[in-house]
Amino acid sequence: MADKKIPEVIGYRHFDTAAFYNTEEPLGQAVSKALELGLVKNRDELFITSKLWCTDAHHDLVLPALKTTLKKLGLEYVDLYLIHWPVRFKQDVEGLNFKSEDIIPFDIKGTWEAMEECYRLGLAKSIGVSNFGIKKLSTLLENAKIPPAVNQVEMNPSWHQGKLREFCKQKGIHVSAWSPLGGYNLSWGSCAVMENSILREIAEARKKSVAQVQLINSLNFLKSHIYYFYIEMTDR
């Protein structure tokens, strides 16, 4: 009985997955079990995000990719579907094991048109992008009939993304942040956040870890934007 109460106590309702993460199927199983046990009353209580991987970043591959994602999740729709990166790989590329010749031209216009079709079919309640800079966003917006609801990018004290956030604000695009700890101890990351002198000083004064301080900082930033995001999503 205690195990069943854990999800209720924690209260997770937003799940961020992706084809690349290989977590769609286990997430789908967990959602199904939570609904079965009554830990979640209905699907509408959850907000599930998934992402289109680079090998499927082509007009003709987007819809099949989303249908595969939905099959793995065991769902009829996702709440948010993102283009994971503004890059296209050859179809036979596995994960991040690619060479320069495996990167092929990325048709932003055609790919976004297919994303819009996913929205119109009701398979994605909202659509957006991830890791897009101002230049790529501008190209997308030139042809978009439905603007992206979200741009999910790395953002933390060492990378404020100020210009990008201002651009997105002007265009009505919500900015969602990933990697609040700056990829600490990861091959692609840095120690700029976890070894930040100001965060360390605050952590020592509060008897907390640097990670705790930064995550609280990120959550406070999130809370200040979450109501606006909710209104945007419901209006779409």
Solvent accessible surface area in square Angstrom, and as a share of the most:
residue,aa,sasa,rsa
1,M,165,0.74
2,A,77,0.60
3,D,112,0.58
4,K,91,0.38
5,K,93,0.40
6,I,90,0.45
7,P,54,0.34
8,E,77,0.35
9,V,124,0.71
10,I,91,0.46
11,G,36,0.35
12,Y,138,0.53
13,R,79,0.29
14,H,104,0.46
15,F,60,0.25
16,D,63,0.33
17,T,2,0.01
18,A,0,0.00
19,A,38,0.29
20,F,66,0.28
21,Y,88,0.33
22,N,126,0.64
23,T,58,0.34
24,E,5,0.02
25,E,90,0.40
26,P,70,0.44
27,L,23,0.11
28,G,6,0.06
29,Q,113,0.50
30,A,58,0.45
31,V,7,0.04
32,S,65,0.42
33,K,106,0.45
34,A,17,0.13
35,L,63,0.31
36,E,127,0.57
37,L,69,0.34
38,G,45,0.43
39,L,23,0.12
40,V,8,0.05
41,K,172,0.73
42,N,74,0.38
43,R,35,0.13
44,D,119,0.62
45,E,63,0.28
46,L,8,0.04
47,F,50,0.21
48,I,0,0.00
49,T,1,0.00
50,S,0,0.00
51,K,0,0.00
52,L,2,0.01
53,W,21,0.07
54,C,2,0.01
55,T,15,0.08
56,D,33,0.17
57,A,1,0.01
58,H,55,0.24
59,H,82,0.37
60,D,95,0.49
61,L,42,0.21
62,V,0,0.00
63,L,47,0.23
64,P,72,0.45
65,A,16,0.13
66,L,0,0.00
67,K,110,0.47
68,T,69,0.40
69,T,3,0.02
70,L,12,0.06
71,K,174,0.74
72,K,90,0.38
73,L,3,0.02
74,G,65,0.63
75,L,26,0.13
76,E,146,0.66
77,Y,33,0.12
78,V,0,0.00
79,D,17,0.09
80,L,6,0.03
81,Y,1,0.00
82,L,0,0.00
83,I,1,0.00
84,H,12,0.06
85,W,98,0.34
86,P,18,0.11
87,V,45,0.26
88,R,47,0.17
89,F,8,0.03
90,K,77,0.33
91,Q,102,0.46
92,D,115,0.59
93,V,14,0.08
94,E,134,0.60
95,G,30,0.28
96,L,109,0.54
97,N,126,0.64
98,F,78,0.33
99,K,138,0.59
100,S,93,0.60
101,E,104,0.46
102,D,24,0.13
103,I,80,0.41
104,I,45,0.23
105,P,120,0.76
106,F,36,0.15
107,D,73,0.38
108,I,17,0.08
109,K,100,0.42
110,G,8,0.07
111,T,0,0.00
112,W,4,0.01
113,E,66,0.29
114,A,7,0.05
115,M,0,0.00
116,E,3,0.01
117,E,68,0.30
118,C,0,0.00
119,Y,60,0.23
120,R,131,0.48
121,L,94,0.47
122,G,33,0.32
123,L,34,0.17
124,A,0,0.00
125,K,103,0.44
126,S,5,0.03
127,I,3,0.01
128,G,0,0.00
129,V,0,0.00
130,S,1,0.01
131,N,25,0.13
132,F,2,0.01
133,G,35,0.34
134,I,68,0.35
135,K,168,0.71
136,K,78,0.33
137,L,0,0.00
138,S,40,0.26
139,T,56,0.32
140,L,2,0.01
141,L,44,0.22
142,E,140,0.63
143,N,65,0.34
144,A,26,0.20
145,K,169,0.72
146,I,32,0.16
147,P,54,0.34
148,P,0,0.00
149,A,3,0.02
150,V,1,0.01
151,N,0,0.00
152,Q,17,0.07
153,V,4,0.02
154,E,26,0.12
155,M,20,0.09
156,N,10,0.05
157,P,37,0.23
158,S,61,0.40
159,W,129,0.45
160,H,112,0.50
161,Q,27,0.12
162,G,40,0.38
163,K,173,0.73
164,L,12,0.06
165,R,82,0.30
166,E,87,0.39
167,F,32,0.13
168,C,0,0.00
169,K,155,0.66
170,Q,129,0.57
171,K,101,0.43
172,G,25,0.24
173,I,5,0.03
174,H,18,0.08
175,V,24,0.14
176,S,30,0.20
177,A,53,0.41
178,W,67,0.23
179,S,19,0.12
180,P,43,0.27
181,L,48,0.24
182,G,3,0.03
183,G,6,0.06
184,Y,78,0.30
185,N,133,0.68
186,L,99,0.49
187,S,122,0.79
188,W,134,0.47
189,G,26,0.25
190,S,58,0.37
191,C,60,0.36
192,A,47,0.37
193,V,0,0.00
194,M,35,0.16
195,E,84,0.38
196,N,45,0.23
197,S,86,0.55
198,I,116,0.59
199,L,15,0.07
200,R,116,0.42
201,E,123,0.55
202,I,72,0.37
203,A,4,0.03
204,E,133,0.60
205,A,81,0.63
206,R,172,0.63
207,K,181,0.77
208,K,104,0.44
209,S,53,0.34
210,V,20,0.12
211,A,23,0.18
212,Q,87,0.38
213,V,17,0.10
214,Q,3,0.01
215,L,76,0.38
216,I,92,0.47
217,N,73,0.38
218,S,34,0.22
219,L,94,0.47
220,N,86,0.44
221,F,82,0.34
222,L,81,0.40
223,K,140,0.59
224,S,82,0.53
225,H,69,0.31
226,I,91,0.46
227,Y,157,0.60
228,Y,107,0.41
229,F,33,0.14
230,Y,133,0.50
231,I,63,0.32
232,E,44,0.20
233,M,32,0.14
234,T,81,0.47
235,D,111,0.58
236,R,86,0.31
